[in-house]
Amino acid sequence: MAIKMNQGLKQSQNLTMTPQLQQAIKLLTLTHLEMTNVIAEEMVENPMLEELGPSDDERNTDEDYKLERLETQNEEVSAENFQEESIVNKDDFDWQSYIESYENSNSSQPPSMATPDSEDAPNYENMVSQGQTLADHLEWQLRMEDLSPLQLQFAELVIHNINDDGYLEVAYDELYSQTDLAKEDCEELIDKIQHLDPVGCGTTNLSECLMVQARAAEERSPLLERLIWDHLEDLKRQDFKLISEKTGASEDMVKDTAMILQNFHPRPGRLVVSQETHYVVPDIYVKEVGGEFVQQGTGENVIGADI
């Protein structure tokens, strides 16, 4: 006797936050120093773990890299440091619109920049659930950090004073006065928030926002940092000659370096905040009838005019 079986197959996809995955996500957010502390704590708790030291070649390479990185971060921003390779070569970018987009609170989107590669660009629709606020997005990342209750309380205070554009709406000193933490601890937490995704949130002005993004880049550019601190208004006027005279770099180098800014976001919070379309409903409809403008639907004369 043949038995006929009906099998309904349904394919679905979900993500289970296993303890291993949660631990991996947390470890990815740690700095080198924090990772070293975590490893040291684990070795104390688990005597079966053994730390393998690097070979002599690896140790020398790692020390050389750290030394070179430290020298790069501490070097003065001067004309001697400006001999850097051109990254882009465009001179038609609208700097005035770029900078004014920060000042114009009516704009809901970041300015139009260079066309990004759709395959490389992060899809924020997949990263952030619909309706999630910027504060929710930042708090979610912050809770992966190992913070004390007092530190977490201050960090949440900072986050909830960040507007939708990503900028702090209160002065730093006002935030410091509302916590028992030392000023150095507060500054460290604010710096941590500013380097959460999207980078630059929690700053107080455009220069500071762009500077955080510049210093978070894989390769730092002393000339770019100089342009951000001292010459945003000159870029707005496209006065490359003046910038060249003040920095000692060539005009072409100034233009090429300045174009890196098109990859930065002057309003980083807008990358996360969901934009809802609000339709404006007119109070009245007016149309032309017999050479006069009348209110539609009632025939009442609104603006009498002979055409």
C-alpha positions as a Python dict, from the first residue, in 0.01 Angstrom:
ca = {
    (1, 'M'): (0, 0, 0),
    (2, 'A'): (144, 333, -108),
    (3, 'I'): (141, 606, 144),
    (4, 'K'): (119, 957, 12),
    (5, 'M'): (269, 1222, 231),
    (6, 'N'): (218, 1593, 200),
    (7, 'Q'): (517, 1788, 325),
    (8, 'G'): (501, 2165, 338),
    (9, 'L'): (846, 2317, 332),
    (10, 'K'): (892, 2673, 445),
    (11, 'Q'): (1224, 2849, 447),
    (12, 'S'): (1282, 3123, 700),
    (13, 'Q'): (1578, 3314, 827),
    (14, 'N'): (1637, 3437, 1180),
    (15, 'L'): (1922, 3539, 1403),
    (16, 'T'): (1968, 3381, 1744),
    (17, 'M'): (2177, 3582, 1989),
    (18, 'T'): (2371, 3294, 2143),
    (19, 'P'): (2610, 3363, 2431),
    (20, 'Q'): (2901, 3303, 2192),
    (21, 'L'): (2764, 3561, 1946),
    (22, 'Q'): (2701, 3814, 2222),
    (23, 'Q'): (3057, 3767, 2345),
    (24, 'A'): (3196, 3806, 1992),
    (25, 'I'): (3003, 4130, 1939),
    (26, 'K'): (3129, 4266, 2269),
    (27, 'L'): (3490, 4175, 2191),
    (28, 'L'): (3472, 4348, 1853),
    (29, 'T'): (3404, 4682, 2025),
    (30, 'L'): (3705, 4661, 2259),
    (31, 'T'): (4022, 4860, 2214),
    (32, 'H'): (4360, 4687, 2227),
    (33, 'L'): (4409, 4787, 2591),
    (34, 'E'): (4060, 4671, 2691),
    (35, 'M'): (4112, 4340, 2507),
    (36, 'T'): (4439, 4288, 2695),
    (37, 'N'): (4262, 4343, 3028),
    (38, 'V'): (3985, 4097, 2936),
    (39, 'I'): (4239, 3831, 2839),
    (40, 'A'): (4429, 3885, 3165),
    (41, 'E'): (4107, 3847, 3369),
    (42, 'E'): (4012, 3528, 3184),
    (43, 'M'): (4355, 3378, 3248),
    (44, 'V'): (4321, 3450, 3621),
    (45, 'E'): (3977, 3286, 3634),
    (46, 'N'): (4073, 2988, 3416),
    (47, 'P'): (4413, 2833, 3507),
    (48, 'M'): (4392, 2603, 3202),
    (49, 'L'): (4444, 2897, 2966),
    (50, 'E'): (4796, 2971, 2848),
    (51, 'E'): (4913, 3285, 2671),
    (52, 'L'): (5144, 3227, 2376),
    (53, 'G'): (5388, 3513, 2325),
    (54, 'P'): (5469, 3635, 1974),
    (55, 'S'): (5792, 3543, 1800),
    (56, 'D'): (6081, 3788, 1794),
    (57, 'D'): (5995, 3901, 1441),
    (58, 'E'): (5628, 3951, 1529),
    (59, 'R'): (5720, 4134, 1851),
    (60, 'N'): (5951, 4372, 1669),
    (61, 'T'): (5693, 4436, 1399),
    (62, 'D'): (5421, 4505, 1656),
    (63, 'E'): (5643, 4739, 1858),
    (64, 'D'): (5753, 4924, 1546),
    (65, 'Y'): (5391, 4967, 1442),
    (66, 'K'): (5288, 5104, 1782),
    (67, 'L'): (5581, 5344, 1785),
    (68, 'E'): (5505, 5466, 1434),
    (69, 'R'): (5135, 5505, 1516),
    (70, 'L'): (5216, 5705, 1832),
    (71, 'E'): (5451, 5934, 1642),
    (72, 'T'): (5186, 5992, 1374),
    (73, 'Q'): (4920, 6086, 1629),
    (74, 'N'): (5148, 6324, 1817),
    (75, 'E'): (5313, 6497, 1525),
    (76, 'E'): (5244, 6865, 1476),
    (77, 'V'): (5009, 6973, 1197),
    (78, 'S'): (5249, 7179, 990),
    (79, 'A'): (5341, 7242, 628),
    (80, 'E'): (5620, 6982, 650),
    (81, 'N'): (5360, 6708, 703),
    (82, 'F'): (5156, 6797, 396),
    (83, 'Q'): (5351, 6594, 142),
    (84, 'E'): (5080, 6329, 113),
    (85, 'E'): (4946, 6150, -190),
    (86, 'S'): (4639, 6277, -365),
    (87, 'I'): (4340, 6063, -274),
    (88, 'V'): (4082, 6215, -508),
    (89, 'N'): (4101, 6466, -786),
    (90, 'K'): (3776, 6662, -811),
    (91, 'D'): (3718, 7035, -799),
    (92, 'D'): (3346, 7065, -867),
    (93, 'F'): (3221, 6985, -516),
    (94, 'D'): (2974, 7240, -376),
    (95, 'W'): (3147, 7334, -51),
    (96, 'Q'): (2899, 7610, 26),
    (97, 'S'): (2603, 7370, 18),
    (98, 'Y'): (2800, 7114, 219),
    (99, 'I'): (2875, 7354, 506),
    (100, 'E'): (2539, 7532, 490),
    (101, 'S'): (2364, 7195, 527),
    (102, 'Y'): (2494, 7190, 885),
    (103, 'E'): (2356, 7538, 952),
    (104, 'N'): (2018, 7476, 787),
    (105, 'S'): (1798, 7300, 1042),
    (106, 'N'): (1519, 7251, 786),
    (107, 'S'): (1720, 7005, 583),
    (108, 'S'): (1638, 6646, 680),
    (109, 'Q'): (1906, 6467, 480),
    (110, 'P'): (2286, 6488, 473),
    (111, 'P'): (2423, 6686, 178),
    (112, 'S'): (2476, 6528, -159),
    (113, 'M'): (2832, 6402, -168),
    (114, 'A'): (3029, 6179, -402),
    (115, 'T'): (2828, 5883, -528),
    (116, 'P'): (2920, 5594, -298),
    (117, 'D'): (2965, 5236, -407),
    (118, 'S'): (2634, 5067, -328),
    (119, 'E'): (2811, 4741, -251),
    (120, 'D'): (3050, 4896, 2),
    (121, 'A'): (2811, 5143, 164),
    (122, 'P'): (2644, 5020, 486),
    (123, 'N'): (2273, 4956, 456),
    (124, 'Y'): (2133, 5138, 758),
    (125, 'E'): (1783, 5005, 680),
    (126, 'N'): (1910, 4658, 766),
    (127, 'M'): (2114, 4776, 1066),
    (128, 'V'): (1847, 4985, 1235),
    (129, 'S'): (1492, 4870, 1292),
    (130, 'Q'): (1217, 5090, 1159),
    (131, 'G'): (1121, 5362, 1403),
    (132, 'Q'): (1436, 5328, 1613),
    (133, 'T'): (1566, 5657, 1743),
    (134, 'L'): (1925, 5772, 1744),
    (135, 'A'): (1930, 5744, 2124),
    (136, 'D'): (1813, 5381, 2103),
    (137, 'H'): (2085, 5304, 1848),
    (138, 'L'): (2360, 5460, 2059),
    (139, 'E'): (2239, 5305, 2385),
    (140, 'W'): (2231, 4960, 2223),
    (141, 'Q'): (2601, 4989, 2142),
    (142, 'L'): (2688, 5148, 2474),
    (143, 'R'): (2538, 4862, 2675),
    (144, 'M'): (2799, 4630, 2524),
    (145, 'E'): (3062, 4828, 2713),
    (146, 'D'): (3165, 4732, 3064),
    (147, 'L'): (3044, 5045, 3243),
    (148, 'S'): (2963, 5105, 3606),
    (149, 'P'): (2609, 5221, 3693),
    (150, 'L'): (2738, 5576, 3746),
    (151, 'Q'): (2919, 5576, 3412),
    (152, 'L'): (2616, 5436, 3234),
    (153, 'Q'): (2394, 5700, 3395),
    (154, 'F'): (2620, 5979, 3269),
    (155, 'A'): (2649, 5823, 2922),
    (156, 'E'): (2270, 5805, 2894),
    (157, 'L'): (2249, 6168, 3005),
    (158, 'V'): (2479, 6262, 2718),
    (159, 'I'): (2293, 6051, 2464),
    (160, 'H'): (1955, 6196, 2553),
    (161, 'N'): (2090, 6546, 2500),
    (162, 'I'): (2191, 6465, 2141),
    (163, 'N'): (1952, 6593, 1875),
    (164, 'D'): (1848, 6412, 1557),
    (165, 'D'): (2140, 6567, 1367),
    (166, 'G'): (2383, 6407, 1612),
    (167, 'Y'): (2488, 6720, 1801),
    (168, 'L'): (2487, 6790, 2174),
    (169, 'E'): (2232, 7054, 2266),
    (170, 'V'): (2402, 7143, 2596),
    (171, 'A'): (2756, 7247, 2686),
    (172, 'Y'): (3002, 6991, 2820),
    (173, 'D'): (3037, 7176, 3153),
    (174, 'E'): (2663, 7157, 3209),
    (175, 'L'): (2680, 6779, 3171),
    (176, 'Y'): (2981, 6752, 3404),
    (177, 'S'): (2789, 6940, 3674),
    (178, 'Q'): (2516, 6673, 3678),
    (179, 'T'): (2735, 6378, 3776),
    (180, 'D'): (2973, 6273, 4053),
    (181, 'L'): (3224, 6138, 3801),
    (182, 'A'): (3562, 6307, 3761),
    (183, 'K'): (3594, 6535, 3462),
    (184, 'E'): (3852, 6302, 3303),
    (185, 'D'): (3608, 6009, 3324),
    (186, 'C'): (3334, 6221, 3169),
    (187, 'E'): (3559, 6324, 2882),
    (188, 'E'): (3655, 5961, 2821),
    (189, 'L'): (3288, 5856, 2807),
    (190, 'I'): (3199, 6138, 2569),
    (191, 'D'): (3490, 6037, 2346),
    (192, 'K'): (3361, 5679, 2350),
    (193, 'I'): (3013, 5797, 2247),
    (194, 'Q'): (3157, 6011, 1968),
    (195, 'H'): (3323, 5702, 1822),
    (196, 'L'): (3010, 5488, 1828),
    (197, 'D'): (2826, 5428, 1502),
    (198, 'P'): (2766, 5669, 1335),
    (199, 'V'): (3096, 5837, 1418),
    (200, 'G'): (3071, 6203, 1516),
    (201, 'C'): (2753, 6199, 1724),
    (202, 'G'): (2784, 6377, 2057),
    (203, 'T'): (2994, 6667, 1929),
    (204, 'T'): (2898, 7032, 1972),
    (205, 'N'): (2983, 7187, 1635),
    (206, 'L'): (3070, 7108, 1274),
    (207, 'S'): (3448, 7134, 1314),
    (208, 'E'): (3447, 6898, 1611),
    (209, 'C'): (3217, 6653, 1431),
    (210, 'L'): (3435, 6638, 1120),
    (211, 'M'): (3753, 6619, 1329),
    (212, 'V'): (3629, 6310, 1514),
    (213, 'Q'): (3554, 6145, 1181),
    (214, 'A'): (3895, 6246, 1044),
    (215, 'R'): (4081, 6105, 1345),
    (216, 'A'): (3879, 5783, 1330),
    (217, 'A'): (3994, 5723, 972),
    (218, 'E'): (4242, 5445, 907),
    (219, 'E'): (4500, 5692, 779),
    (220, 'R'): (4515, 6037, 935),
    (221, 'S'): (4590, 6345, 728),
    (222, 'P'): (4753, 6641, 909),
    (223, 'L'): (4653, 6876, 626),
    (224, 'L'): (4291, 6762, 642),
    (225, 'E'): (4279, 6822, 1017),
    (226, 'R'): (4425, 7170, 962),
    (227, 'L'): (4154, 7244, 702),
    (228, 'I'): (3880, 7130, 942),
    (229, 'W'): (4001, 7338, 1237),
    (230, 'D'): (4103, 7657, 1060),
    (231, 'H'): (3966, 7678, 707),
    (232, 'L'): (3605, 7560, 680),
    (233, 'E'): (3490, 7912, 600),
    (234, 'D'): (3766, 7944, 341),
    (235, 'L'): (3650, 7617, 184),
    (236, 'K'): (3297, 7753, 179),
    (237, 'R'): (3426, 8046, -28),
    (238, 'Q'): (3648, 7809, -228),
    (239, 'D'): (3941, 8034, -151),
    (240, 'F'): (4204, 7767, -213),
    (241, 'K'): (4471, 8026, -284),
    (242, 'L'): (4439, 8176, 65),
    (243, 'I'): (4445, 7830, 224),
    (244, 'S'): (4757, 7746, 24),
    (245, 'E'): (4932, 8060, 145),
    (246, 'K'): (4846, 7994, 510),
    (247, 'T'): (4930, 7622, 512),
    (248, 'G'): (5224, 7616, 273),
    (249, 'A'): (5064, 7337, 69),
    (250, 'S'): (4998, 7369, -303),
    (251, 'E'): (4650, 7460, -424),
    (252, 'D'): (4614, 7123, -596),
    (253, 'M'): (4705, 6943, -274),
    (254, 'V'): (4455, 7155, -79),
    (255, 'K'): (4178, 7074, -329),
    (256, 'D'): (4257, 6703, -332),
    (257, 'T'): (4280, 6678, 47),
    (258, 'A'): (3964, 6881, 100),
    (259, 'M'): (3771, 6640, -118),
    (260, 'I'): (3813, 6374, 150),
    (261, 'L'): (3549, 6567, 343),
    (262, 'Q'): (3285, 6454, 97),
    (263, 'N'): (3301, 6113, 264),
    (264, 'F'): (3224, 6266, 605),
    (265, 'H'): (2876, 6349, 731),
    (266, 'P'): (2814, 6698, 873),
    (267, 'R'): (2494, 6566, 1034),
    (268, 'P'): (2574, 6202, 1122),
    (269, 'G'): (2260, 6146, 1328),
    (270, 'R'): (2053, 6162, 1011),
    (271, 'L'): (2208, 5834, 901),
    (272, 'V'): (2006, 5659, 1171),
    (273, 'V'): (1696, 5870, 1235),
    (274, 'S'): (1411, 5739, 1022),
    (275, 'Q'): (1265, 5998, 790),
    (276, 'E'): (885, 5996, 775),
    (277, 'T'): (712, 6175, 491),
    (278, 'H'): (472, 6442, 614),
    (279, 'Y'): (226, 6558, 349),
    (280, 'V'): (99, 6915, 365),
    (281, 'V'): (-278, 6943, 319),
    (282, 'P'): (-379, 7284, 174),
    (283, 'D'): (-645, 7483, 353),
    (284, 'I'): (-811, 7581, 23),
    (285, 'Y'): (-791, 7497, -345),
    (286, 'V'): (-792, 7787, -590),
    (287, 'K'): (-852, 7760, -965),
    (288, 'E'): (-910, 7999, -1251),
    (289, 'V'): (-1272, 8031, -1366),
    (290, 'G'): (-1374, 8284, -1630),
    (291, 'G'): (-1066, 8497, -1586),
    (292, 'E'): (-1093, 8507, -1205),
    (293, 'F'): (-939, 8298, -929),
    (294, 'V'): (-1207, 8132, -715),
    (295, 'Q'): (-1204, 7890, -426),
    (296, 'Q'): (-1264, 7544, -561),
    (297, 'G'): (-1583, 7371, -452),
    (298, 'T'): (-1773, 7675, -325),
    (299, 'G'): (-1751, 7921, -612),
    (300, 'E'): (-1664, 8192, -359),
    (301, 'N'): (-1445, 8463, -509),
    (302, 'V'): (-1109, 8457, -339),
    (303, 'I'): (-894, 8680, -554),
    (304, 'G'): (-1075, 8875, -821),
    (305, 'A'): (-852, 8939, -1119),
    (306, 'D'): (-912, 8992, -1484),
    (307, 'I'): (-674, 8785, -1689),
}
